[in-house]
Amino acid sequence: MLIVTFLLAILIVGIGYYISHDIFSPYVAVPGVWAIAILIYYFLPNTFYPIKNNFPFILTVWIVGFVVASIACDYIAPPASKISKEIQPNQNILLVYSIITCISIPIVCAVIIKQAFMEDPENIFRYMRMMSTGQDENIEMPKLGILLYFVSLSFVMIFFSLLYFKSKTMKIIIILLNLLLATVTMAKTSFLGVMFSSLYLCFQQGKIKVKHLIIGLIIFIGFSFVLQSVRAVGEDMEATNFLALYLSSSMVAFDYYAVPCSSPIIGMHTFRIIYAIGHAIGLTEAPTDTILEFVSIPDITNTYTNMYPFYEDFGIAGVFLFSIIYGIFYGYLYKKSRTGGKLELILYAIFLTFVLMEFIGEFIFTNFSITIQYVFFASLPFLFSKQKGNLA
C-alpha cells in the first residue's frame, strides 16, 4: 500500500508542476516531500518495523485533501491587491528588529552554552541535545524570559533581510546568527528552516537555480552528520541509519503508535493553545507537552509526522478536515505571494518551511503561540508602513 501512495504522490507532483511550473507551489512541495521520505524509507538501510498498518491510507487522504484544496483555492482566490503589491515595510521597525536580533541571539546562545558547560563540561554537546529533545526530564532549557520571543523574531528577520536589506553584511550576519542558534540548540529542524527559507526566497528572486537547491540539500545532509557526530557522544549509529531515522522514522512511529480518537480531552493536541490559556487562568488541566513521548520502532524516536495530532484527536475525519484547512490556507497564501503580495510572500516563505517538514511533525497548531509570533513580527513593519523603498 505504501508503494501505491508513493506512486500517487509522484503522479500528483507531475500534475502540480504542470499546473504551476513551480517546485515550491504547495501542491508540488507536499507530495514531493512525502515521496522523498518514502524513497528514503525503502532505499536507505534501516532496522525499522515494516509499515503495514493504516499509515499509507491516512497519508493518501492527507495528500489528496491538501492538494485538491490548495489547487482550488489557488484558482479561486483573487490576486494580490494593488496596495499589497506596493506597500513596503517600515524601515525604522526593521532597524529595531535588526538591533534586537544582533543583541539577543548571542545572549541566548551564551546562556544555553553556559548551562551546558556548568552541568556537564565533558559532554557539552550531548547535554545541549538533551535540553532540546526532552529525552531526559531532569535536563531542561534555561529560562529565557522575553528573549524567547526574540528567537522567533530572528527567524522572521531572515526574510526581511533577504528581501529588503541592501547590505550583504547584514544579510550574512542575520543568517549566521540563526545558524548559530540552530547549532547551539542542536536542532536540525531549525537549520532546515533557515536553509529552506533562504533558498526559497533566493530562488524566487532568480538569484539561484535548481542546482543550487540541490547543493543546499547536500550541505544540510552534511551538516546533519556533523551535528549528529558531536551530539551523539557514546552512541553507535551508522550514517545511513541516522539519515533514515531522521527522515522516515516518523512514518513508522505513526503506523505503530498513533491511535485514532484516543485523546482523553477533545482536541488536546490540535488546540493545545486553548488548554494552555485555560490552564494559566485555572480553568483546565495542564496542556500536553510539545515534546512527544519517545517510542521504539525499534530505534528510539519521538516524532510522528504532522498528521499525528489530528488523528489522535479526531481520527481519519480529522486528518481529512485539516488537510482541507491546510490546503485552503496554503493555496490562498501562494496565490497572493505569487501575484506580488509583499507581506504574503514573507508569510508563505515562513509557512512553507512547515509543510516541507511534514514528515517530522506538526508545527502550526501544536505550537500555535510561536505561529502567532511569526505572523505578528512579519506583519508589524507593514502595518506601520510609511514609505516605499528598500532599507539602506
N, C-alpha and C positions, 0 to 999 in steps of 0.2 A: 504493500500500500504506500509506503514511503517513496518508492520509486515512481509510482503514479503521481504523487504530489510533486515530486521533483520535475517530472516531465511537464506537468501542468504549469509549474512556476516558470520553466523555460519558455513555454509557449506564450504565457502572459507577458513575459519580458519582451519577446519579439513583437507582440501586438502593441504593447505600451510604447516601445521605441518607434514603431511605425507611426503611431499617432503623434507623439511629442518630439521625436528626434532629439531627445534629451535624456541622458542616463541618470540625471538627478530628478526627473519627474517622479512623483510619489508612486505612480503605477508601473514604473520600471524599477525604482530603487527597492521597494519592499519585496516583490517576488524575486528580484535578483539577489538580495541579501540572503533570503531563505534558501535559494538554490545553491549558493556558495556554502552555506552552513551544512546542508545535506551532503554535498560533494565531499566536504572535509570529513564528515562522519563516516562515509563509505571508504574513502581512499587513504586517509591517514591512519596508521596503526594505532589501535587503542584497546583498552580492556573493558569497555563499557558493556552493559547489558544490551541485548538487541532491542531495538524499538519495534514492538509488536502489538501494542495496545491501541489506545484511542488517539494518540498524538497526530498521526498523519491525517486523519479525518478532520480533527479540530483545526489543524493548520490550514487545510484546504478551505474550510469555512472562513477562516480569518482572511486568507489571501483573496479569495473571491469577493467577499463582502467589502473589503477595503478597496480593491481595485475598481470594482463596479461603482462604488460610491464616489471615489476620487475622480474617476473619469467623468461621471455625470456632473459632479459639481464644477469641475474644470470647464465643462462645456456650458453649463447653465449660468454660472456666476458672472456678473458684469466685470469688465476690465477695470483696472485701476483708474481712479478719478484723476482729473487734471491737477487738483490740489496735491494728492498723494504722490504724483509724479514730480512736482516742482518743489515740494517742501524740503527744507534742509534742516538738519539738527542744530540746536543752539550750541554755538561754539564755546560759550562760557561754561556750559554744563559739561561738555566733553573735556574741557580743560580740567575741571574739578574731578571728573571721573579719572582722568589720567593721573593726577596727583595722588588721589586716594589709592589707586591701584599700585602705583610705584612705591608708596609708603607701606600699605597694609600687607601686601603679599609677602615681602621679605620678613615682616614681623610674624606672620602666620607660620611660615616655614621655619623660622628660628625657634618659635615656641614648640613646635612639633619635634624638631631635632633635639632641642634641649631636654624635653621629657624623655625621649627615647635614649639619649646618651646617659642621662642620670639613672634611669631604671635598668638598662641593660647595655652597657657600653661595648661589650664584646660581640653582641648580636644586634646592633642598632637597626640594621635594615629589616631583620626579621621582626623586631619589636614594632617598627613602623607599619609593617604589613599587618600585624595583629591588631593594631589600632584601627586600621581602615576596614578590615574584614569582619571584626567582631567575633573571630574564631575563639578567642579567649575572653570570657565575660569579666575577667579581672583586669583586662587591659582596655582602656578607653581613650578616646581622643581628648586632649586637653580642652578645657572650657575656653572658647574663643570669644564669647560675647558678641558684640556688634561686628567684630572682624569677620564673623561667619558670613554676614551679608555681603561683605566686600569680596568674598570668594566668588559669589555669583556675578558681581559687578565685573570682576576681572575677566570672566569668560565672555560676557557681553562686549567688553571693550575690544576683544579680538575683531569683531565685525565692524565696529566704528573705526578702528584704526586702519583696517584694510580698505575700507570704502572712502573714508573722509580725511585721513591724515596724509599730508604730502611728504612728511619726514620719514624716510626709510628707517632711520634710527629708532624713532618712536614705535614704529610697527614691529621692529625686531625686539625691542625691549618688552612690549606687551606680550608678544608670543612667547618669548623666553621666560617671562615671569609665570605664565600659565604652564609651561613645560616644567619649570622648577617645582611648582606646586604639585603637578601630577607625579613627579618623581618622588618628592618628599612624602606624599600620601600613599605612594606605592599603588596608585590607581591607574590601571591600563585603560579603563573606561574614560577617565579624564584626558589621558593622552590621545585616545581615539577621537574624543570630541574636539580637541584642539586641531588635530590633523584633518578630520573631515571638514570642519567649518572653514579652515584656512584654504584647503584645496578647492572646496566648492566655490567660494567667493572668487578666488583667483581664476577658476575655470569659467565662471560666469562673466568675468571681465575680459576674457580672452587672453589672459597672461600665461596660462599653461594649457597643455593639451592632454589627451588621454594617456599618453606615455608617461607624463609627469604624475598622473594619478596612480599609475601602476608603480612608479618609483616610490611614491609616498606610502603605498601599501607595503612595499618591501621594507622600507625604513621602519614602519610600525612593527612589522613582524620581528625585525632585528632588534628593535628597542625592547620588545616584549621579552625576547630571550635574555637580553642583558638584565632587564628588571627582574625576571624570574630567577636568574642565577644569583643575584645579590640578595634577594629576599627569601630564597628557599634554602637557607643555610641548614645543613643536616638532612636535607631531603634528597631523595634519589628519583629523578624523573627524566626520562628521555625527551629530547626536544620535540619529536613528533607527537608524543603522548601529551606533552604540555599544550601544544597548539590545538590538538583535538579537544582537550579538556576545556580550554578557554572558549573555543568557537562552537562546539557542538554538544558539550555535556548537558547544557540546559534542556535540550530536547529530550534526552534520556531521563533526566530528573523529572520533567513534566510527565512523561509517559508512565512512569512508575509511581510517582508520589502525589500528583495533582488529583484531588478528589472533587467532583462537581458538587456545588451547593453545600459544601462542608463547613463553611464559616459559621461559627456559633452566633454571630451577630450579623444582621443584614448589611451587606456592603462593607464589611470590616476592612478589607484590603483596598477596594476601589475608592471608597470615600473615607479614607483614613484621616484626612484633614478635619472632617466634621467631628469625628470622635476625639481628635486631638484638641480641638477647640472646646468640645463638650467636657472633656476631662479637665481642662485648665480652669473651667468655671464650676467644676464639681457636679456636672450633670450625667456624665457617662464614665465607663471604665477606661482604663488607660488604652491608648491605641496600640495597634500591632507594631512591632519593630520593623523598620525598613530593611534591616539586615535579616534575611530569612534563615530558616534552620538548615544546618549542614546535614546532608544525607549521603548515603553510599550508593554508587552506581556501577561497580564497587569503588571507583575513585571518589574522593570526597569533593562535593560541590554544594553551593548554596544559591545557585541561580536556576530559574525555572522557565525562562522566556517571558515575553511581555503578556502572554495570554493567561498566565497563572492567576493573577488577582481576579480577572473577570470570570474565569472558570470556577475557581474556588467559591466565589460569591454567588454567581448566578448560573453556572453550568454552561452548556453549549449555547443556549439562548443568549447568555451574557456575552460570550465571545462574538457571536454574530452581531448583536446590537452595538457593541463597542467597535467592531470592525467598521460598521457603517458610520458611527460617530467620528472615528479616526479619519475615515476616508473623506467625509464631508469637510472636516477641518483642514486636512492637508490639501485637498483639491481646491478649496477656497483660497488658502494662503498661496498655493502655487500659481493660481490664475492671477492673483493680484501682483505677485512678485514678478512673474514673467512679462507682465504688461506694464511694468515700470514703477510699481509702488515702492517707495523708498523704505518705509517702516516695515512693510510686508516682506521685503527682501531679507531684512535682518531677522525678522521673526521666523521666516521659513528656513533660513540657514541654521537658526538655533534648534528648531524642532526637527529639522531633517536629521540631525545627529541622533535623535531619539529613535527614529524608525530604522536608521542604519544599525542600531544596536538592539533591535527587537529580539535577536537570538539570545541575548543575555537576560534582559528583564524589562519591566515596565517602568518608565521614568516620569511620565506626565501626571498621572493620577496619584500614584503611591508616594510621590514626592511633590505634591501639589504646592506646598509652600515655596519650594525652590522654583517651580514653574511660574508662580506669581512674581517672584523676584526678578526672573529673567524678563518677563513681559513689562514689568514696571521700569526697570533700568533701560530697556530698549525703547520704551515709549516716551519717557520723560523728556529727552532732548528734542523730540519732535513736537510734543505738546507745548513747549516753550520756544518754538522756533521764532527767530527774529529776522533772519536774513538768509539769502541764498549764498552759496559758495562753499568751498571746502575749507576745512580747518588748516591753517598755515602750519 
